[in-house]
């Protein structure tokens, strides 16, 4: 890895570490009780899971559509080659 790449990795690790530490401190000083915080985190994770599932289905259908279109284009090109070969 180049020197510039290792520096970028260090910066990214520091930013990620700072985010984790900041989130932990935020939870410690939150004005809610532990039960409320756990409930909110649980709700958030359920919403995030649902959104990720929807997003993955959308991506999956888009990929399938692109594959189907490319297959039909390949078939058309293959048919043109067969006609030209005759």
Order of alpha helices (4+ residues) and beta strands (2+ residues): alpha-alpha
